[in-house]
Amino acid sequence: MSEDGLIYLMWSDLVGMARARGVPIGDYDSRLESGLGWANAGQAMTPFEHLADNPWGPVDEVRQIPDPETRFEIPADGVNPAIQAVICDSRPAPGEPWGACVRQFCRDAVADLKAETGLDLIAAFELEFLLEGDDFVPEAPFAFRAAAAQHGFLTGLEQMLAAAGVGPETVEPEYGRGQYEISCHPRAALKAADAALVSCEITREAARRHGLRASFSPKPTPNHVGNGCHIHLSLADSQGKNVTSDGAGPLGLGETAAQFCAGVLKHMEAVLAFTAPSPVSYHRLGPHHWSTGYRCIGLQNREAALRVMPGISRDLEKAAKGFNIEMRAADCTASPYLALGVLARAGLEGIRGEMALPPPAEIDPADMTEEEREKAGITPLPASLDAALEALKTDEVARAWFADDLYNSFISIKSWEADYARSTAPDQFFACYRHAY
């Protein structure tokens, strides 16, 4: 890495944005202990030019302290200089955790899961985005020509991601016209969230270098196919073995994994406030959208909030290695750290309570009768951010997962966003989120 220029200290906030401040690379080592100051109230920024009501006001600041293991570089390309960055933890002082730091929230959640079960949470994100540009012409869904037309961008993106240490499993055209997707490799939860954050920012930079704009908004316009952020989860033992499946349990899930899923389903409405946390998220979610409208689990069912994905191999050991659970009701307006943290917390509640998994949805739940859904315990997901926030407020177990400052600031920000959506013309509303994300 070059020792000239700037390195950006970046961190994720409550609305899933990567904020940053730059320092000379030559001064980087001196920032490793104390980082940079940042007003506490900065954690209450909305996606736009607004600061929501918060517990701090103009008083107090935290330090954005780099985690050296996360340092990465986006290579130069002959026109654009290299960009160096590092992900930070927000701390009131070196070595002290801050209750409103989303990275610490994720770290604590998976540590508690590990302490009580001996299992690690492994995760991988699928990140969908829309490309736009003055000369951009969208091609047919999934089409080879959609890949070939943007081959320069896609290969450049892969090279940039690989250079940053977050090389993707796949980069591909998606269902929507102008829509593409990055599939990340599975990693331990905190590293998976880091990889998702970095992958989104590199995608935006790669698009900019090719005269394009990439948006991860869950619904860029009323007529566009929505962009999801599917989160794949598995449980690994101390030897790193995937123990999500035992081949004999419901849907092939092992007992602990089934309890984990039952906990996520039990708290799904509150979880949704963090995995689909913007007003525009609920224009994507809904029946018959392949983005899920119901709280349920199913085997390879893309209309279920939790989709069980068995590994594909004739070799049973290899198949077990690839077995995972996909959380489909999520998008990139979420902080990846909060999303994984609440999933870990909800899953741990299921394990603690030895919760039983409800019957699976074997067809599209929207095609079931109300009586069939009621018998299977399948209920509609919240249809708005207001409804998800109300579910969070009434879920006393979920409320206990959060420090007061994080919880109160999150509710304040998201209530402001819900009010903003109600008071803004639809065209402006969609355009603002398309630009912000």
C-alpha positions in Angstrom: 0.0 0.0 0.0 1.2 3.5 -0.8 2.3 5.6 2.2 1.4 8.9 0.4 -2.0 10.6 0.4 -5.0 10.0 2.7 -6.5 7.0 4.5 -10.1 7.2 5.4 -11.3 6.1 8.8 -14.8 4.8 8.2 -17.6 3.5 10.3 -21.2 2.3 9.9 -24.0 4.1 11.6 -27.6 3.4 12.5 -28.9 4.0 9.0 -26.3 1.6 7.4 -24.2 4.4 5.9 -20.4 4.4 5.9 -19.3 7.7 7.3 -15.7 8.7 7.1 -12.9 11.2 7.9 -9.5 11.2 6.2 -6.0 11.6 7.8 -2.6 11.6 6.1 -1.4 8.0 5.7 1.9 9.0 7.4 -0.2 9.8 10.6 -2.1 6.6 10.5 0.0 4.7 13.1 -0.5 7.6 15.6 -4.3 7.1 15.2 -4.4 3.5 16.1 -4.9 4.1 19.8 -7.0 7.2 20.0 -8.5 7.4 16.5 -10.5 10.6 15.7 -13.2 12.4 17.6 -16.8 12.4 16.4 -19.8 14.0 18.1 -22.0 11.3 19.7 -25.0 13.0 18.1 -23.6 12.0 14.7 -24.9 8.5 15.4 -28.4 10.0 15.1 -28.0 11.2 11.5 -30.8 10.3 9.1 -29.9 9.2 5.5 -30.4 12.8 4.5 -29.3 16.2 5.8 -31.0 15.9 9.1 -30.1 15.1 12.7 -32.9 13.2 14.6 -33.6 13.9 18.2 -31.0 12.1 20.3 -29.8 11.7 23.9 -26.6 13.7 23.4 -27.2 17.0 21.6 -24.0 19.1 21.3 -22.3 17.4 24.3 -19.8 14.6 24.3 -17.9 12.7 21.6 -16.7 9.2 20.8 -13.5 8.2 19.2 -13.5 6.4 15.9 -10.7 3.9 16.5 -9.4 1.9 13.5 -9.4 -1.9 13.5 -6.1 -2.6 11.7 -7.3 -6.0 10.5 -9.9 -4.2 8.3 -7.6 -1.9 6.4 -8.0 -2.1 2.6 -7.1 -0.4 -0.6 -9.0 0.3 -3.7 -6.3 0.2 -6.4 -5.5 3.1 -8.7 -6.6 2.7 -12.3 -4.4 5.2 -14.2 -7.0 8.0 -13.9 -8.1 7.7 -10.3 -5.6 7.4 -7.4 -5.7 4.5 -5.0 -8.1 4.9 -2.0 -7.1 3.5 1.4 -9.6 3.0 4.2 -10.0 1.2 7.5 -13.1 0.3 9.5 -13.4 1.8 13.0 -15.1 0.9 16.3 -16.8 3.8 18.0 -15.5 4.1 21.6 -15.8 6.7 24.3 -12.2 6.1 25.1 -9.6 3.6 23.9 -10.5 0.1 25.1 -14.0 1.1 26.3 -17.1 -0.1 24.4 -19.9 2.3 23.5 -23.5 1.1 23.7 -24.5 2.9 20.5 -21.7 1.4 18.3 -23.3 -1.0 15.8 -20.1 -3.0 15.3 -19.9 -3.6 19.1 -23.5 -4.6 19.1 -22.8 -7.3 16.5 -19.6 -8.4 18.3 -21.4 -8.7 21.6 -24.4 -10.6 20.1 -22.3 -13.3 18.4 -20.0 -13.5 21.5 -23.1 -14.3 23.7 -24.3 -16.9 21.1 -20.8 -18.5 21.2 -20.6 -18.4 25.0 -23.9 -20.1 25.5 -23.9 -22.6 22.7 -20.2 -23.0 21.7 -21.3 -22.1 18.1 -20.1 -19.4 15.8 -22.5 -17.6 13.5 -21.3 -17.7 9.9 -22.9 -15.3 7.4 -22.8 -14.2 3.8 -24.6 -11.4 2.1 -26.2 -11.2 -1.4 -26.2 -7.5 -2.4 -28.5 -6.4 -5.2 -28.1 -3.0 -6.8 -29.3 -0.9 -9.8 -27.0 0.6 -12.3 -27.9 4.0 -13.9 -26.1 6.4 -16.2 -26.6 8.8 -19.1 -25.6 6.2 -21.7 -26.6 3.1 -19.8 -29.0 0.8 -21.6 -30.5 -2.0 -19.5 -30.7 -5.4 -21.0 -33.1 -8.4 -20.4 -33.1 -10.0 -17.0 -30.3 -12.5 -16.3 -29.2 -12.1 -19.9 -25.6 -12.8 -21.0 -25.7 -9.5 -22.9 -26.5 -7.8 -19.6 -23.2 -9.1 -18.3 -21.3 -8.6 -21.6 -22.5 -5.0 -22.0 -21.1 -4.1 -18.5 -18.1 -6.5 -18.6 -15.7 -3.7 -18.1 -17.5 -2.5 -15.0 -18.1 -6.1 -13.7 -14.5 -7.2 -14.1 -13.2 -4.0 -12.7 -15.5 -4.4 -9.7 -14.3 -8.0 -9.1 -10.7 -6.9 -9.2 -11.3 -4.0 -6.8 -13.2 -6.3 -4.4 -10.4 -8.9 -4.6 -7.7 -6.3 -4.0 -9.6 -5.2 -0.9 -9.8 -8.7 0.5 -13.5 -9.2 -0.1 -13.5 -11.0 -3.4 -17.0 -12.2 -4.3 -18.4 -15.7 -5.0 -20.3 -14.4 -8.0 -21.0 -11.1 -9.8 -24.0 -11.3 -12.1 -27.0 -9.7 -13.8 -30.3 -10.0 -11.9 -34.0 -10.1 -12.6 -34.6 -6.4 -12.8 -33.6 -4.4 -15.9 -30.3 -2.7 -14.9 -30.0 -4.8 -11.7 -26.9 -6.7 -10.7 -25.8 -8.7 -7.7 -22.7 -9.5 -5.6 -22.7 -12.7 -3.6 -20.2 -12.6 -0.8 -18.2 -15.5 0.6 -19.4 -16.9 4.0 -17.3 -15.5 6.9 -17.6 -15.2 10.7 -20.5 -12.8 11.4 -18.5 -9.6 12.2 -16.2 -10.1 9.2 -19.2 -10.8 7.1 -20.7 -7.5 8.1 -17.4 -5.8 7.4 -17.3 -7.4 3.9 -20.8 -6.3 3.1 -20.0 -2.7 4.1 -16.8 -2.6 2.1 -18.5 -4.3 -0.9 -21.2 -1.7 -1.2 -18.8 1.2 -1.1 -16.5 -0.4 -3.6 -19.4 -1.1 -5.9 -20.4 2.6 -5.8 -16.8 3.6 -6.5 -16.4 1.1 -9.4 -19.6 2.4 -10.9 -18.4 6.0 -10.6 -15.2 5.1 -12.4 -17.2 3.8 -15.3 -19.5 6.7 -15.6 -22.4 4.9 -13.8 -24.2 5.2 -10.5 -25.0 2.2 -8.4 -27.9 2.3 -6.0 -28.8 -0.3 -3.3 -32.1 1.3 -2.5 -34.7 -1.5 -1.9 -37.1 0.2 -4.3 -35.3 2.7 -6.6 -38.6 3.7 -8.3 -42.2 2.5 -7.9 -41.8 0.4 -11.1 -38.4 -1.1 -10.5 -37.8 -4.6 -9.2 -36.6 -4.2 -5.6 -33.0 -4.7 -4.4 -32.7 -7.2 -1.6 -29.9 -8.0 0.7 -30.4 -11.7 1.4 -28.5 -12.8 4.5 -27.3 -16.4 4.6 -26.7 -17.9 8.0 -25.1 -21.1 9.4 -23.8 -22.4 12.7 -20.3 -23.8 13.1 -18.7 -25.7 15.9 -15.3 -25.0 17.5 -13.6 -26.9 14.6 -15.3 -24.8 12.0 -17.7 -27.6 10.9 -21.1 -26.5 9.7 -23.6 -28.1 12.1 -26.8 -26.4 10.8 -28.1 -29.7 9.5 -28.2 -33.1 10.9 -30.3 -34.5 8.0 -33.0 -35.8 10.4 -34.7 -32.8 11.9 -37.4 -30.6 10.4 -36.4 -29.4 7.0 -33.1 -31.1 7.6 -32.2 -28.7 10.4 -30.3 -29.9 13.4 -32.0 -29.4 16.8 -30.1 -26.2 17.7 -30.5 -24.7 14.2 -34.2 -25.4 14.3 -34.5 -23.6 17.7 -32.4 -20.7 16.3 -34.8 -20.4 13.4 -37.8 -20.6 15.7 -36.4 -17.7 17.7 -36.0 -15.6 14.6 -39.5 -16.3 13.6 -40.8 -15.5 17.1 -39.2 -12.1 17.0 -39.5 -11.6 13.2 -41.6 -8.4 13.4 -39.1 -6.7 15.7 -36.2 -8.0 13.7 -37.7 -6.5 10.6 -37.3 -3.0 12.0 -33.6 -3.6 11.7 -33.3 -5.7 8.5 -35.8 -3.7 6.5 -35.5 -0.4 8.3 -36.7 2.3 5.9 -40.1 3.4 4.6 -39.0 2.4 1.1 -38.3 -1.2 2.3 -42.0 -1.9 2.5 -42.6 -1.0 -1.1 -40.3 -4.0 -1.9 -41.7 -6.5 0.6 -45.0 -8.2 0.0 -46.8 -11.3 -1.3 -45.9 -12.6 -4.8 -42.8 -10.4 -5.0 -40.3 -13.2 -4.3 -39.2 -10.9 -1.5 -41.6 -12.4 1.1 -44.7 -11.0 2.8 -45.3 -13.6 5.5 -43.6 -14.7 8.7 -42.8 -18.3 7.9 -40.0 -20.8 7.0 -39.8 -23.1 4.0 -37.5 -25.4 2.1 -36.2 -23.5 -0.9 -39.3 -21.3 -0.7 -38.5 -17.8 -1.9 -41.7 -16.4 -0.5 -40.8 -17.5 3.0 -39.1 -15.0 5.3 -36.6 -17.8 6.2 -35.6 -20.0 3.3 -33.8 -23.3 4.2 -31.2 -24.0 1.6 -29.8 -27.6 1.6 -26.2 -28.1 0.4 -26.0 -29.6 -3.2 -23.8 -32.6 -3.5 -24.0 -36.3 -3.7 -21.4 -36.3 -1.0 -23.4 -36.0 2.3 -20.4 -34.3 4.0 -20.1 -31.7 1.3 -23.8 -31.2 1.2 -23.8 -30.5 5.0 -21.0 -28.0 4.5 -23.2 -25.9 2.2 -26.4 -26.1 4.2 -27.7 -22.7 5.3 -30.7 -20.5 6.2 -31.5 -17.4 4.2 -33.1 -14.4 5.7 -34.9 -12.9 2.8 -36.7 -9.9 4.4 -33.7 -7.7 4.4 -32.2 -4.9 2.3 -29.2 -2.5 2.2 -30.8 0.3 4.0 -29.9 -1.8 7.0 -26.7 -1.7 8.9 -25.2 -5.1 8.3 -24.0 -5.1 11.9 -27.4 -4.4 13.4 -29.0 -6.9 11.0 -26.6 -9.8 12.0 -26.7 -8.7 15.7 -30.5 -8.9 15.9 -30.6 -12.2 14.1 -28.0 -13.6 16.5 -30.0 -12.3 19.5 -33.3 -13.6 18.2 -31.8 -17.0 17.3 -30.2 -17.3 20.8 -33.7 -16.6 22.4 -35.0 -19.6 20.5 -32.1 -21.8 21.7 -32.5 -20.6 25.3 -36.3 -21.3 25.2 -35.9 -24.6 23.2 -38.6 -23.2 20.9 -40.3 -25.5 18.5 -40.2 -24.7 14.8 -43.7 -24.1 13.3 -44.8 -26.1 10.3 -43.1 -25.0 7.0 -44.7 -23.2 4.2 -44.7 -25.7 1.3 -46.2 -23.4 -1.2 -46.5 -19.6 -1.7 -48.2 -18.6 1.6 -50.2 -16.0 -0.3 -51.9 -18.9 -2.1 -52.9 -20.6 1.2 -56.3 -19.9 2.7 -56.5 -17.8 5.9 -57.4 -21.0 7.8 -54.4 -22.8 6.4 -52.1 -20.0 7.3 -53.5 -19.7 10.8 -53.1 -23.5 11.4 -49.4 -23.2 10.3 -48.8 -20.1 12.4 -48.1 -18.0 9.2 -48.8 -14.3 9.7 -48.3 -11.3 7.4 -45.2 -9.3 8.0 -45.6 -5.6 8.9 -46.6 -3.7 5.9 -44.9 -0.4 6.9 -42.0 0.9 8.8 -44.5 2.3 11.4 -45.9 -1.2 11.9 -42.4 -2.7 12.3 -41.4 0.0 14.8 -44.6 -0.6 16.8 -43.8 -4.4 16.9 -40.3 -3.6 18.1 -41.7 -1.3 20.9 -44.1 -4.0 22.1 -41.5 -6.8 22.0 -40.1 -6.6 25.6 -37.5 -9.4 24.9 -36.1 -7.6 21.9 -36.1 -4.3 23.7 -33.6 -5.8 26.2 -31.1 -6.5 23.5 -30.2 -2.8 23.2 -28.4 -0.2 25.2 -30.8 2.8 25.8 -28.8 5.2 23.7 -28.8 2.9 20.7 -32.5 2.0 21.0 -33.8 5.5 21.6 -31.7 7.0 18.8 -32.7 4.3 16.4 -36.4 4.8 17.2 -36.0 8.5 16.8 -34.3 8.3 13.4 -36.7 5.8 12.0 -39.8 7.7 13.3 -38.4 10.7 11.5 -38.0 8.7 8.3 -41.6 7.4 8.6 -42.8 11.0 9.0 -40.7 12.1 6.1 -42.2 9.4 3.8 -45.8 10.5 4.7 -45.0 14.2 4.0 -43.1 13.8 0.8 -44.3 13.5 -2.8 -43.8 9.9 -4.0 -41.4 10.8 -6.9 -39.2 12.8 -4.5 -39.4 10.1 -1.8 -38.1 7.3 -4.1 -35.5 9.6 -5.7 -34.1 10.6 -2.3 -33.6 7.0 -1.2 -32.2 6.0 -4.6 -29.6 8.8 -4.3 -28.8 8.2 -0.6 -28.2 4.4 -1.0 
